[in-house]
Amino acid sequence: MIDYIELVTTTPVDEPCAQVGMEDYMNQARLEARTYIAQLQRVYGAPPVGAHFKIIRCPHDFGTYLDIRFYYDDEDQRHVAYMDNIEQGCERWDEVALAELEKQGYCLLHS
């Protein structure tokens, strides 16, 4: 059966992230999320066929924020193993991610 997890972040755990209410939040958070998904795929490989990442909008009392959702088949052990890996995430941006963020003018890069 298709299920999903929300990563509850758009960045590696030890990196700052865009905050709801800050100027240009949606663009900065979307850039973070795309870059983080690409990094997760560099670290853990491409998701198994039929599993995928999606950037979602989450309404909240303080404004809408972005999150990363990973859809997988909970009856497919390849999907479950991949989900377990990405749930661990990454601690810091890697060199490729840092270069991409710099190129795109990410505002929290030198925080």
DRENZA-238990 format. One record per residue (C-alpha): residue number from 1; y, x, z. Coordinates in pm, whole numbers, plus 50000, padded with zeros to 5 digits. Layout:
<rs>
(NUM,(Y,X,Z))
...
</rs>
This chain:
<rs>
(1,(50000,50000,50000))
(2,(50348,50125,49917))
(3,(50543,50228,50226))
(4,(50847,50445,50291))
(5,(51007,50669,50548))
(6,(51376,50729,50595))
(7,(51462,51093,50651))
(8,(51767,50991,50860))
(9,(51965,51278,50715))
(10,(52114,51400,50390))
(11,(52110,51767,50494))
(12,(51877,52021,50656))
(13,(51865,51972,51034))
(14,(52081,52272,51130))
(15,(52357,52198,50877))
(16,(52666,51979,50920))
(17,(52676,51657,50720))
(18,(52946,51427,50585))
(19,(53052,51163,50837))
(20,(53127,50796,50766))
(21,(53503,50751,50757))
(22,(53585,51099,50635))
(23,(53779,51133,50312))
(24,(53548,51120,50006))
(25,(53245,51043,50227))
(26,(53032,50873,49960))
(27,(53071,51152,49705))
(28,(53009,51426,49963))
(29,(52706,51248,50115))
(30,(52561,51177,49768))
(31,(52600,51546,49678))
(32,(52427,51642,50005))
(33,(52141,51400,49942))
(34,(52078,51510,49582))
(35,(52091,51875,49682))
(36,(51861,51822,49980))
(37,(51604,51631,49772))
(38,(51603,51918,49521))
(39,(51555,52169,49804))
(40,(51270,51969,49956))
(41,(51101,51971,49615))
(42,(51148,52348,49584))
(43,(50995,52399,49929))
(44,(50713,52141,49915))
(45,(50666,52095,49540))
(46,(50717,51784,49332))
(47,(50603,51458,49490))
(48,(50259,51335,49383))
(49,(50257,51095,49089))
(50,(50360,50750,49214))
(51,(50565,50878,49510))
(52,(50941,50928,49489))
(53,(51271,50985,49669))
(54,(51560,50741,49660))
(55,(51912,50764,49798))
(56,(51995,50439,49976))
(57,(52306,50275,50119))
(58,(52278,50162,50482))
(59,(52538,49917,50613))
(60,(52651,49983,50970))
(61,(52925,49851,51200))
(62,(53128,50167,51137))
(63,(53079,50164,50758))
(64,(52810,50221,50499))
(65,(52627,50551,50513))
(66,(52371,50715,50284))
(67,(52016,50814,50369))
(68,(51716,50947,50180))
(69,(51409,50729,50157))
(70,(51068,50854,50044))
(71,(50832,50597,49892))
(72,(50459,50670,49901))
(73,(50118,50501,49895))
(74,(49980,50509,50250))
(75,(49625,50484,50112))
(76,(49661,50799,49897))
(77,(49600,51111,50107))
(78,(49804,51329,49867))
(79,(50104,51102,49927))
(80,(50051,51101,50304))
(81,(50016,51482,50318))
(82,(50336,51526,50114))
(83,(50518,51274,50334))
(84,(50408,51466,50645))
(85,(50547,51788,50496))
(86,(50885,51653,50393))
(87,(50925,51477,50726))
(88,(50938,51828,50878))
(89,(51229,51896,50646))
(90,(51421,52222,50625))
(91,(51637,52394,50885))
(92,(51907,52544,50661))
(93,(52031,52524,50303))
(94,(51853,52772,50076))
(95,(52034,53004,49830))
(96,(51993,52765,49536))
(97,(52131,52472,49737))
(98,(52426,52678,49861))
(99,(52512,52779,49503))
(100,(52492,52417,49385))
(101,(52704,52289,49673))
(102,(52964,52561,49608))
(103,(52971,52478,49236))
(104,(53025,52107,49313))
(105,(53308,52170,49563))
(106,(53120,52052,49870))
(107,(53375,52023,50153))
(108,(53152,52120,50452))
(109,(53011,52439,50306))
(110,(53229,52672,50510))
(111,(53248,52462,50828))
</rs>
